[in-house]
Amino acid sequence: MSLRLFFKLWSAVLYLLKQRRFRRWLAAIFFFLLISLLISVNYLPRQVDLKVGEVARDDVIAPHSVVFEDKIKTEENRERAAAGVPMQYDLDEQVQGVLIKNISTLIDNMRRIKEGHAGDRLEQLKAVLPFKLDEAVLQNLLSLESRYYWSLSNELVKQVTLYTNSGISEDELARVKERIGQQLALTGLPSPMVQLGREIVNYYLRPNKFYNEARTRTLRQAARDAVPPVMITIKQNQKIIRAGDVVTAEQMQMLAALGLSRQYFPWRPVLGSGLLVAMLMVLVLVYIQQQNPDIYKRPGHIYLLGIVTVVILSVARGIIAINISQWPEFSSLFGYMVPLSAAGMLIAILLDIRLAVLVVAILSFLLSLMADGQVHFGFVGLVGGMTGVLVVSRLKQRGDLFRAGFYISATNVVSIMIWGIISDTSAGLIVSSALLLGVTNGILSAVLTIGTLPYLENTFGITSAVRLLELSHPSHPLLRRLLTEAPGTYHHSIMVANLAEAAAEAVGAESLLARVGAYYHDIGKMKRPVFFIENQLAQENPHDKIAPTLSTLILTAHVKDGLELAREYKLPESIMQIIAQHHGTSLVSYFYHKALEGNSSVNEDEFRYEGPRPQSKEAAIVMLADSVEAAVRSMQNRTPNRVEALVRKIIRDKLLDSQLDECDLTFKDLDLIAAAFLQILGGIFHSRIEYPDVAREVERRKKQNAGLRRQPSNGSASG
């Protein structure tokens, strides 16, 4: 059962892999994970197993720069500020009036009892007092003069007013009672009166200041918030802990800020990086879908874009990670060496120039992010990348790639120097980093481009301008064979190439592809060169001895033979398409009409090429150039008007024969192609002066000279 389930799952996986949409989603997820990982590596540095109080066994160096908050010192400062805010109290203004009234009323009642003569005054005092006093003290109070009562009343009112104005809290009550008692002792009042005053204070005095917890908490929080955080800056390559040091809490805090002691997965920065990568990927894909639908329809081109991006970011990650402890300042600038220009040049050569500009801009931004926000690396990468794209946009020969490396190096040197001046870097560091790192960047970009270009071309079936330039060189083995085995076809192909290149430039097609395709369009004629008229030099025409149908088979077979040679020599697919389509399904009219002379029931389809018809502008242009060159060369009396009429007739015939139905040439394009053909043909087949026969001219001059010698001179005649 388990084995059957396994085969079912495997079959389902194979089925999904055959689905183009599933493969695209799988590739998108794969590249998303790779790029996100490369961006997030900075958040996952190596861990240091240290604790506070332990002795460090090795030096710990900061792998990157970081600015973080010293939470310990910040909290200390905030606690200090909060503690500086006193407790907040609310005053009850009614307490003071009640206290003064109670004290004054009691003392007045005691004074009146003392001054009265009715009843037992001692008992009356006991009844008035809300507290107990010894009878001896009461007897003494009754014996004192009334002025002491007035003095005690005034003193108590003064003291109570003084302390209640500033407020008396519950915690301060005992201390205030003690102080008022001490003040009474210093007034000079008799001892019984002082004792009475203390008892009155102890009984009546109460708090009038009450703690406001909410207001206190608010003010203290405001004080905490007003304290700015204490920020600590750690520079890249700064030594955090030395070997043998006892690890402190501050050092552990630095390790945590650098991510070296983090015990949990940093999901937030990793998630943010993933979302950023996803957004940029969607941006690029939408741009390609709208601006380059041909690229979007070809999954291989999308995979190529992802591979180039991943490779360059991997190289960038490796270069940024380089750390030379002897030169910490210089090694911190190694980000200038990241060869972003290689990505721009590869994409411009293989895919599209505008897409290359967009990718360079995005990679420059990601480089700054990978380098902890160091914008100068992204700036230099952007300028150098744009330079590389501009240089290869007009690629004409392989040497242009080497020149691109030179231009990138020069641009990098200038950019690094400009940024060094802006950032007020030392002159020595500016010059050394500009010359060494900037030039290395340019060289590395050129080497990566030249080294990886052939592999990417072969893997993804893309024919770049560099590959076409290699194929266009006369030293290519197939062209050398064509020259020696079918020289007439070789020279015919050269003429067709000139016509095709001019026409392609006129209509905005790929002129280099048209030229190289014309070089190889007739290589199949090498198999039977003598059956083609351009290779018959004063020889009998072998077609005179065979049937028209056989001649047609031999002629049309050169297309199939050419494809076999193209596969043998591993020519690009784009060239093979031109070879297969350069005749389309055209009619071999000469042998068709020759066959009609003997038999009126000839099947026209037997005298047509197998096709297919041209599918691209370049293939159609080569078809027209091939027909025009052969027709014009066979003309006996080439005048400009006759040549123009013939060229336009050939183009019109191909159009009416539906040979141009499957390519995207317009009527305006056909007019431009005709004009381009006429311009090239006018330079090739221009009128010449008819030079006399050399031998006859020499004989004529000899006779003329001999006749002159036989004539007498003027002197002898007169004598």
N, C-alpha and C positions, 0 to 999 in steps of 0.2 A: 504493500500500500504506500509506504513512504517513497519507494523508488518510482512508482507511478506518479506520485505527487511531484517529485523532483523533475521528472520529464515534462510534466504539464507546465510547471513554472518555467523551466528552461525554454520550452516552446513559446510561452507567452513573452519571455524576454526577447527571444529572437524575432518574434513578430513585431514587438514594439521598436526594436532597433532598425527594422526595415522601414518604419514610418519616418518620413522626413521631418515632420513637425516634432515628433518625439526626440529625434536626434538633435534638433536645434535646441529644444528645451534642455536636454541633457548637457549639451555643450555650453549653453548659457550658464547653467548652474555650476558647471565645472570651472569655467573662467571666473565666475563671480566669487567662488570660494577661494581660488588661487589668488586673485587680486586682493580680496579682502584680507587674506592671511598676510600677504606681503605688506599691506598698509598697516596691519595691526601688530606686526612683529615688535614694533617699538613699545607696545604696551605689555609685552610678555617677556621681559628680560630674565636673565638667570637669577635664581633665588639665593640669598645669603642666609645660612642657618646660624644666626647669632641672636643672643638675648642680652638684656641689660645686666651688667655685672660680669659678663664673660670676657675672656681675653681673646682678641682677634688673632687668628693664626696667619692671615694674609692681609695684604693691603687691599682695600676696597676703593675702586676708582669709579667715579660717576660716568656711566656710559653715554649720557646725554645731558644737555642743560635742562634745568627745570627751575621754576619759581613756585614756591609753595608757602602756605601759611604755617608759622610756628604756633601750633595750637596751645602748647604749654604756656609760652610767654604771653600769648594773647589772652588766655584765660586768667593768668595771674594779674595782668594789667586791668582786666575788666572786673575782677573781684576786688581789686584795690579801689577802683573807681566807685563800685557799688558800695563798698564799706565806707567810703568817704561821704556818702549821703546819710545824714542823721535820721533817726527815727522821727516820723511825722506824727504830731499830736494835734488834737482839737481842744480848744479852751471852752469850758462851760462858764460863761460870764455871770450866771446867776449864783454860782456857789459863793463867790466873794461877798455879795450883798447879804446872803443868808448868814454867813459866818460872822460878818461884822455886826449884824443885827442881834444875833444870838449872844455874842460876847458882851456887847454894850448893854443889852437888856439884863443879863445876869448880874453884871457888876453894878448896874444902877439899882437893881432890886436889893442886892447885898448892902449897898451904901445906905439905902433908905431904912432897911432893917436896923442897921448899925445906929443910925441917927434917931430911930424911933424909941419910944419908951413903953409902948403897950405890949403886954404879954411877955412870954419867954423868948427873948431874942435868939438864944442859942438854938432852940427848937425851930424857930422860924428860918434860921440860916440852913439848918439841915434839910428843911422842907424845900427850900429854894434850890439848893445845889443838886444837880443831876448826878453827882458823883459823891463819894464819901471822903471826908477829911477828919483827921483826929480832932477830938474835942479841944485839946490844948491849942491846936492851930486855930480852931474856930474862936476860942476865947481871946487869943491874941489878935485875930482879925477884928473882933468887936472893940478891942481896946485901941486900935489904930485910928489915926485921924482920917477924916474923909478925903483929904487931898491925895492920900496914897491910892484911894480907889480911882480917883480921876486920873492919876498918873498911870496906873496899871491899865486902865481902859484905853487911854491914848496910845500907850506903848504896844499893847496887843493889836489894836486897830492898825497901827503903822506897820508892824511886822507882818501881819496877815495880808495887808494890802500889798506890801513889797513882794512877798513870795507868790501870792496868787496872781499878781500881774504877769510874772514870768511863767507861771504855771507850775502846778505840783502834780507829779505823776504818782502812781501807786508805789513805784519803786523808790521815789524820792521822799515819801511822806515821813518816814521815821527819821531820816536825816534832817528834814526841815524842822520837825518838832524839837529835835535835839539842838539845832542852831538857835531857834527862838528861845528855848530855855536858857541857853548860854547868854543870849543878848539880855534877857530879863535880869540875870545875875549881875550884869555889868551896869545896870541902870541905877544902882544904889538904893533900890526899894528894900523895905524890911524883908527878912527871910520869910515870914508867913505869907506876905504878899507875893513874893517870887514863887513860893510853893503853890499858891492859888493860881497864879498865872500859868504855871506848867500844867496843872491839872485841867485848867480850862482849855489850853491848847491841845492836850492829849485827847480831851473828850470831843471838842467841836471841830478841830481841823481835819479836813478830808481832801482828797485829790480833786482838782478842777481841770487837769490836763489828761486827756485820754488818747491812747495810741490808735492811729489811723493806719491800719495794715495795708489797705488797698492803695492809699496815696504813697505810702512808703515804698511799696513794691513797684509802683509805676515809675517813681522818680529814680529808684535804683536801676530799673531796667533801662531807663533812658540814659543813665550814666554809663551803663555797660555798652549800650549801642553806640554811644558817642566815641568809644575807644576804637581806633582803627586796628585792623589785624596786623600783626607783626609778620612781614613777608621776608622770607629767606631765599636768596638766589644761589643756586649751585651751578657752576660752569661745567661744561663737558671736560672730562679728564681731571677734574678736581679730586684730590685724594680725600675721601670721607673718613676712612679709618685706617690707621697705620698698624702694621703687624706688631703685636705686643701691647697695644692699647687696651684699656678696660672700656668696654662699650658703655656709653652713657645713654640716657633717655633721649637727649638731643640728637645723638648720632642715629639712634634707631628711628627717630622721626624723619631724618634725612633719607635713610634707606627706604622707609615706607613711601616717601614722596617720589623717589626714583623707581619705585616698584620692585625693589630688590628684596624686600621682606614681606611682600604681600602674600597673605595666606589664602586669599579668595580670588576667584576668577574675575578679571576686570570686564564684566559684561557690558557696562555702559559705554566705555570708549570703543569696544569691539563692535557693539551694536551700531553705534554711530558711524563707524567706518564702513560697516556693511551697508547701511542705508545710503551713505554717500556714494559708494561704488555702484549700488543698484540704480541710483538716480542718474549717474553719469552713463552707465551702460544703456539705459533706456533713451537718454538724450542722443547718444551716438546712433543707436538703431533707428530711431525715428528720423534722424537726419539722413541716414543712408536710404531709408525707405522712400523718403520724399525727394531727395536730391540725386540719388544714385540707385535707381530701382534695379539696374542690371547687376550691381554688386549684391543687393539685398536678395535677389532671386537665386544667387549661387552660394550655397552654404559653405563651400570651400573658401570663398573669399572672406566670409565672416570668421571662419576658423583661423585663417591667416592673420586677420586683424587681431584676434585674441592672442595668438601665439606671439606675435611681435610685441604686443603690449606686455605680456607676462615676462618675456625674455628681458626686455629693457628694464622693467621694474625689478626683476631679480638681480640684474647687474647693478642697478642703483642701490639696492639693499646691501649687496656685498661691498660696494665701494664705500658707502656711508659707514659701514661697520668697521672699516680699517682704522686702526688706532696705533700710532707710533708714539710710544711713551717719551722718546727722546725729543720729539718735536710736537708737543701737544697742540700748539697754536696752528702750525702748518697742517697737521693731520685733521684738524677740525674743519678744514676747508676742502677736503677731498670730494665733497659733493659737487665741486666744479667739474670733476672729471666724468660725471655721469653722461654717457653718450646718447642723450635724447635725440640728437640729430640723426642717428642711425635709424630710429623708428620713423622719423619724418621722411627720410630719403627712401627707405624700403617701401613705405606705403605709397609715396608719390610715384615711384617707378612701377610698382606692381599693381596698384589699384587706382588711386585718384589723387590729384594734387590738393583739391579743396578739403577732402577728407583727411589728408596728411596734416594740413594746417590745424584742423580741429583736434586731431589726436595729439599733436605736439602741445597745443595749449592745455589740454587736459592732463597730459603727463607732467607738464611743468608744475601745474597746481598740485598734483599728487606727490611730486618730488619735494616740494616745500612742506607738505604735510608729513611725509616720511622723515624729513630732517628737522622735526620739532618746530615747524613754523618758520624756518629760516628762508625768508623770501628770496634772498640773493641767489640761492641755488636755482630756484625756479625761474628767476629772471634771466640768468645766464643760459639755462637750458632752453628757454623760450626763444631768445634771440638767436642762439646757435641753431636750434631746430628750424626756425623760419629761414635762416640763411641756407641750410642744406636743402630744404624744399625748393627754394627759388633757383638754386644752382642746377639741380637735377631736372627741373621743369623743362629745360632746353637741352636735354641730354642728346648729344650727337655722336659721341664716341666714348670708349671706356675710360680714356684719360680724363674725362670730365668728372669722374668719381674721385680721382686723386686730387683734382683741382678743388673739388667740393671740400675735401678734408682740409686743404690749405685755407680756403675762405672761412670755413667754420673756425679753424684755429685763430685766424686773425680777428674774427668777430668776437670770439670768446676772450681773447686778450684785452680787447678794448672794453668789453662789457665788465670784466672783472676789475679792471682799473677804475672804471667809472664808479662802480659800486664801492670799491675800496675808498675812493675819495669821498663819496657820500657818507660812508660809515666812519670816516676819520681813522682808518686803519694805518698802521705804520708803513712808511714808504717801502722798506725792505720786504715786508710781508706782501704788499700789493704787487710788487714787481715779480717776486719769486712765484707767487701763486698764479699770477697771470701768465707768465712765460711757461712754467712747468705744467700746471694743471690745465690751463686753457689749450695749449698746444697738444697735450696728451689727449684731451677730449676730442679734438678734431681728428687726430690720427686714429684713435680708437673707433670713432664713428665711421670713418672711411673703411677701416679694416673689417669691422662688423658688417657693413653694407656689402662690400665686395665678397667677403667670405661666405655669407649666408644667402646671397642672392641666387646663385645657381641651384642650391638645394630647395629653396622656396619655389623657384620657377618649376623645377621638375616635379616636386611633390604636389603642387596645386594646379599644374597645367597652365601656367600663366607665361605668356611670351612678353618679356620686358624689352625695352629699347636696347638694353645692353646685349641681350641675347640676339636680337635682330641685327645689331651692329656686328656681332661676331659672325653671323651667318652671311652678312653682306660682303665680307672680306674675300677677295679673289683667291686667297690661299686655302679656302675651305675645300676639303677633299672632293666633295660632290661637284663644286664649280670647276675645279681643275679637271675632273673627269669629263665634264660637259665640254670644256674648251678643247680637249684633245680628241674626244670621241665623236663629238658633234659640233664642230666649230661654227657652222652656219647657225645652228640653233642657239649657241652661246651668244653670238653677236645679235641675233634676233631678240633674245631675252634682255640684253643690255638696252636695246632700243625701246622695248616694251616697258622696261623699268623706268626709263627717263620719262616716257609719256605718262605712265601710271602715277609716278611721284608728283608730277606737275598737276595732274587732274585731281589727285587726292588733296593736295594743298588748296586747290581752288574751291573745293566743296567742304572743307573742314574734316576730311577723313584722316586716318592715320597714314601719313605719307610714307613713313619708314616701313610700315607693314606692307603697303602696296608695292613699294620698290623691291623689298626682299622677296615678297610673294611672286613678283614678276621674274626675278632671277631664277626661281626654281619651278615655275609653272610648267615648263616643258621638259623636265629632266627625264620623263619617261621615253622621250625620243631617242635616248642613248641606246636603248635595246635594239632598235632597227633604224639607225640614222639615215640610211640611204633611201628609205621610203618617204623621206620628207624633202621637199624641193630645195629648201635652203642649204641642204647638205649635198646636193647633187651637183658636183663641179665637173661639167663637161662629161657626165656619165649618162648612160641610157636610163630612162625613167622606168623602174621595174613595174610600175603600175600599168604600163602599156601591154604587159604580157599576162595580166591576171584580170579576173572578173571584177566589176565595180563593187560587188558585195564584199569580196575578199579585201579589196583595197580599203573599203570603209571599215571593216573589222580591224585592219592593221592600224589605220589612222586613229580610230577611237580608242584603241587599246593603250595608246601612250598615256592616257589618264590613269588607268589602272596600274600600268607599269611605273608611272611616276609616284603613285601612292606607295607601292611596294618599296621603291628606293627611299622614299621619305621615311618610312617606318624603319628601314634598315639603318639609315643614318640618324635616326631619332630626331627628325625635324619637329618643330612645335606643331600643335594641333591647328593653330591659326594658319600656318603655311600649308598644311595638308588640306585644309578646307579650300584654300585658293586653288590648289592643284586640282582638286576634285570638281570645283565649280567653274573653272575658267572657260569652259565651253558650254556649261549648262546642258540643255537638251537641244542644242543647235543642230541644224540640218547640214550634213556634208553635201552641199548643193552640187558640186561638180560631178561627183560620182552618182548622185541621185539622178541628175539629168542625163548622164551618160547611160545609166541603166534604163531610163525611159526611152532612149533611142531604139533599143531592141525589144522592149517589152512595156506595154502601156499599163499593165496591171501590177506595177511595183508597189510594195508596201513602204510608205514613207517612213514609218517608225524604224525600219531596219537600217535606215541611213541617218539616224540621229544618235547623238551622244547619250549615254545613260544618265547623265546629270549627277547630282541635283543642280537646279538653277542657283545662281548666286544668292546667298543669304545675307551678305554684308555689302556695304559700299565698296570696300576694298576689292572683294572678289569680282564685283560687277565692273569696276574700273579696269581691272586686269583683263577681263573678257573683252571690253571695248578696245583697250589699247592693243591687245593681241591682234584683233581683227583689223584694226586701222593700220597698224604697222605693216602687216602682211599685204594688205590691199594697196597701200600707197607705194610700197617697194616694187610691186609688180606693175605699176603704171609706166607707160612708155613716155608720154608727154606730160610732165608734171608742171602744170601752171597753177598759180595760187587759187584761181577760181575752181579749177577741176579738182584740186586737192580738197578744198573746202566742201564742194558738193559731194565728193566721195565720203568724207568723214561724216557729214551729217546724214547721208544716206545709210551708212553702216549703223549708226546709232538709232536711226528711225526703224531700220529693219529689225534690229534686236528688240526694240520696244514693241513693234507689231507682232513679233514672234513670241511675245510673253516671256522673254528671257529675263526681263528686269522686274517682273511682278512681285518677286519675293524679297527684294531688297528695298531699302527706304530712300532711294534716289527720287528726287522730284524733277519736274520738267525744267525748273530753273537750274537744278544741278546738272542736268544733261546739257544745257546750253553752256554752262561754265566749263564742263568737261570738253566739249567741242572746241571752245575757245583756247583752252590750255593745250589740247592736242595740236591745233593749228599753229600756235606759237612755237612749240617744240619742233614740229615738222618743218616750219619755215626756216628754222636755223639749220636743220639737217639736210634737207633737200632743196637748198637754195640754188639759184641759177649760177652757172660757172662759165668762165671764158673758155672757148674751144681752142686749146693750144695746138699749133701745127705739128706735123710729124717731125721729129728731131732729125732723122736721117735725111729726109728731103730738104729740110732747111739747111743742113750742112752742105749738101751737094749744090744747092742754089747759090750759096755764098762762095763756094769754090769757083763756080763758073763766072760769077760776077767779078771776082778778083782776077781771074785769068784774062778776061776781056779788058779790064783796066790796064793790065801790063802790056797788051798788044798795041794799045793806042800810043802814037808819038807824043813826046812832051811838047810844051809850048815853045821851048827854046829852039829845038831842031826844026820845027815847022817854019819859024821865021827866018832860019838860016838858009 
